[in-house]
Every structure is written in C-alpha cells, then in structure tokens.
Amino acid sequence: MRSARLLSTVSVFFLLPLLCFAGTDKPASTIADLPPEAQAGIRAALARSISISSPANLRERDVIPAPIEGPWVQLAQPLAAANPGFFYGTSVAISSDTVVVGQIYTFTGNGVGVAFVFVKPKTGNWNNLTQAAVLVPSDGLSTDLFAVSVAISGDTIVVGSPPYTGCTCGPGRAYVYVKPAGGWSGQLTQTAELTASDGANNSSVGSSVSISADTVVAGAPGEMPGAAYVFVKPVNGWVNMTQTAKLIASDGVASDAFGTSVSISGGTIVAGAPGATGLNTQAGAAYVFTEPAGGWTNMTQTAKLIASDGASSDQFGLAVGVSSNRVVAGAPRALGQVATAGAAYVYTEPAGGWSNATQTAKLTAPDGETGDALGSAVAISSNTVVAGAPDRICRSIPALGFPAGGAYVFSKSGPDWAQATVQVLTGTDAHNADLLGSSVAISGDLLVTGAPYLGKYLGAAFVFAKF
C-alpha cells in the first residue's frame, strides 16, 4: 500500500536538539492552588489524549535549545502583557499578520479565560510582536473553558467556550469578535454569541471552532451522539444567533465524540470523531461535509475518512485540518515508527469529489518513540502539514522522561508525500514538561504552536517562519 511505502521511503531533513540540561527557574503556582472546579475543568481540557493527568509529579523544567538551521526558524515568542493566568497556549490561531493565543484560566475576577491578539507591527518585524488586544466574554462564568479553542479568518476571530467536562451547567457556546475600525486594541467583548438551538447540558458546544470567511463551525462532542454546528454571517453582520445548520454522522453513536475537532475551508467542513468505528471499533474517523448548492443545511456526511491500518484506541480524528482539497487527521495513539508514537494521515479529494476513503499518505516522526502523541494537534496549508507531539521527551537525555513536546513540519516536495521533508520545532525557550505542540496553526509560511505548561503551567506560544 502507498501509505506503507511512505514509512520506508520518506526523505528526511530532521534536526535534533543538542542537549537538555536542568533549569534553575523557580516553579510557579500549581493546579492545586486553583479552585476545585477550575482544577477539574483544566485537567479535563488539557488532558485529552496526552499524558498529563498528574502534572504535579513533573520535575522542574529542563532547557532544550532549539534547532538553529533549516527552512523553519523561530521568529517570535509572543508574551501576554496583561491578564496573567495558567495555560497560555492551550489554543492558537494565525492569519496573515495576526496571531491569537488562548489562555483558559486567569488570576483575576472569576478565573474566566481570555484570548490574546498579537499583530505584527507595520514597521519592524515579527521579533517586535506585542499584544494588541485581549478578548473576553461579557457573560463568562467560572465553569467556562473560554479560549479552549480559537480560530481566525481575516478580521474575524472565534473563541470557543464549553463548560468544563462533567459540569451540568449549560451547552457551551462560541463568541465572535470583529476587528474594530481602529484595529485590534485594548480589552474587547464579543460582537456576537453563537449558541445551539437544541443544545443541552454537557453538549460542550465550542470545544472546537473553525472559521472560513463568513462561516463558523463549532464542535459539540457532548451532544448525543455529537454534532458540528454551522453559523453563516447574516447580511447585516454578526449578531447573537443560533445555528444555520447542524451536521451529524449518519452512523454516529454516543461514544464517538463527533465534533471533538472541526475545520473548515471554503465549502468543506471536516469533523473528527476519535471514538468512532473505523477499520476497527473505536479506531476513530473523520467526516467530510460539502456545502450544498443552496447553502448549508442540516445534513449527514458526504464522506467518511478512516485509516487503512487503524486500531482501537488510535484516537484518529482527535485533531483535523482542511485546506482546499486536502484533509489531515491526527491519530496520537497510532502506530508510527514504533507502537503508539502517533501519526498524521493525509487525504486528497478525488477528481469526482469527496467519497469514503483511506489515506493518501501516513506521516510519522522519523525519531518517533512510544507515547509521543504525534497528531494530538494538526494543521495544513497547501503542501505543508504541521503535527504536534506534546508528549515527545528530550531525545538527548531520554532518561529524564519528561515531555518537552515538539511540532513536526512535513513539507511535500515532490509529486506525492513520499518525498516529504521533516523538521521538528521545539522553541528557544521550551523546557521539559511544557507540552509544546499541544496546539498548532499554520498560515502559508508562518506557523504558531502552544506550550501550555511552560514554566509550570503558565504557558507560552512560539511563531516560526519558513525561509
């Protein structure tokens, strides 16, 4: 099979950190210092598939110098100038000269998260990236996980805000922010609030969000048996509204978690269901929806994508991305170079349109090790795929055993992905136990990745460019 050949023929441009050494930073506050409801929500939001269920047991951080050669080079590490809190970098998004970074807990007020907006200055370069605006909800609650997901398209930003897992405190929602006439600046509340007309407690609307032009999609993996809600901007602009359409899987069951991840590009939406039946029970699946000629309406999928080698608990579809006629789906527990190293699967739309299919290519880390969780976050732009591996440990001193994380960039350089080059990005200020790669986003030759545990739970984000 083509995907099997890829594993042995992929050409590699791969750069490893030279060493890891113990840092002397004083640890910041821990999760145990937060209110009980915040602890539960944060653990549930960040744990997902990666091994961070007991972060208090992680050692003090260890420095990992980043590669300094290669086509992808770090440009900036955007720092929040206000609203300090925990888990900055839980979510990230990028579009042109604007970067959005989500932080799901703040030290002020009732602890509701915020989304930070950074804009490249008109004069100067990305190294001068500074905070331009802070996005907050006007009606945020302490039970919300505001900014657990973020997305941007042009001058519009969407922020997801589901309640924390297990809280019977509402269905969740998504907030829309439109760039003011004077530009992104100061503290801004939402332009509009998007909700599900049939949302129930534990629906978790907003667990994932994506936007393309005037269309927003919000995943609701807790809606039985999971859903993705589509919102189309009204003629006169964004206002508080319920969905234009509801997308579901024709074969969905309660354990599928359909809507855990969503992505939209033009008239194509992809929704991941990491618990769905693929080749095997609960191997995971990704569902493709193509916009009908008359516009979005309640519908089931156009196509179902699975892995040809999918095994139970691979969590295929935990993360998805779409760009034009290509889809990528992460499977953080899939077989890579070794068992459970993780993988990212690529799909190309056939000439006749999307139909049920297995992958065009399977992308794995050349140095993959058990438990790396490659594919926990994915993004795609044209011929480039970025896949986060937040559980990747320091390769130079593996005995340390703590997940520093990494973001792998796969660049298609030939007629197919068999000639892809690979580079791992770790960040100049990344450390062991930071989980870099928990979130990723890409826009052309720019990408951003989050490390929500940098500095013992404070978090960070890193911007890279291709040269």
C-alpha positions, 0 to 999 in steps of 0.5 A: 500500500502507498501509505506503507511505502511512505514509512520506508521511503520518506526523505528526511531533513530532521534536526535534533536538539543538542542537549537538555540540561536542568533549569534553575527557574523557580516553579510557579503556582500549581493546579492545586492552588486553583479552585476545585472546579477550575482544577477539574475543568483544566485537567479535563481540557488539557488532558485529552489524549496526552499524558498529563493527568498528574502534572504535579509529579513533573520535575522542574523544567529542563532547557532544550535549545532549539534547532538553529538551521533549516527552512523553519526558524523561530521568529517570535515568542509572543508574551501576554502583557496583561491578564496573567493566568495558567495555560497560555497556549492551550489554543492558537490561531494565525492569519496573515499578520495576526496571531491569537493565543488562548489562555483558559484560566486567569488570576483575576475576577472569576478565573474566566479565560481570555484570548490574546491578539498579537499583530505584527507591527507595520514597521519592524518585524515579527521579533517586535510582536506585542499584544494588541488586544485581549478578548473576553466574554461579557457573560463568562462564568467560572465553569467556562473553558473560554479560549479552549479553542480559537480560530481566525479568518481575516478580521474575524476571530472565534473563541470557543467556550464549553463548560468544563467536562462533567459540569451540568451547567449549560451547552457551551457556546462560541463568541465572535469578535470583529476587528474594530475600525481602529484595529485590534486594541485594548480589552474587547467583548464579543460582537456576537454569541453563537449558541445551539438551538437544541443544545443541552447540558454537557453538549460542550458546544465550542470545544472546537471552532473553525472559521472560513470567511463568513462561516463558523463551525463549532464542535459539540462532542457532548451532544448525543451522539455529537454534532458540528454546528454551522453559523453563516454571517447574516447580511447585516453582520454578526449578531447573537444567533443560533445555528444555520445548520447542524451536521451529524454522522449518519452512523454516529453513536454516543461514544464517538465524540463527533465534533471533538475537532472541526475545520473548515475551508471554503465549502468543506467542513471536516469533523473528527470523531476519535471514538468512532468505528473505523477499520476497527471499533473505536479506531476513530474517523473523520467526516467530510461535509460539502456545502450544498448548492443552496447553502448549508443545511442540516445534513449527514456526511458526504464522506467518511475518512478512516485509516487503512491500518487503524486500531482501537484506541488510535484516537484518529480524528482527535485533531483535523485540518482542511485546506482546499482539497486536502484533509489531515487527521491526527491519530496520537495513539497510532502506530508510527515508527514504533507502537503508539508514537502517533501519526498524521494521515493525509487525504486528497479529494478525488477528481469526482469529489469527496467519497469514503476513503483511506489515506493518501499518505501516513506521516510519522516522526522519523525519531518517533518513540512510544507515547509521543502523541504525534497528531494530538494537534494538526494543521495544513496549508497547501503542501505543508502539514504541521503535527504536534507531539506534546508528549515527545521527551528530550531525545538527548537525555531520554532518561529524564522522561519528561515531555518537552513536546515538539511540532513536526513540519512535513513539507511535500516536495515532490509529486506525492508525500513520499518525498516529504521533508521533516523538521521538528520545532521545539522553541528557544525557550521550551523546557521539559514538561511544557507540552509544546505542540499541544496546539498548532496553526499554520498560515502559508509560511508562518506557523504558531504552536502552544506550550501550555505548561511552560514554566509550570503551567503558565504557558507560552506560544512560539511563531516560526517562519519558513525561509 
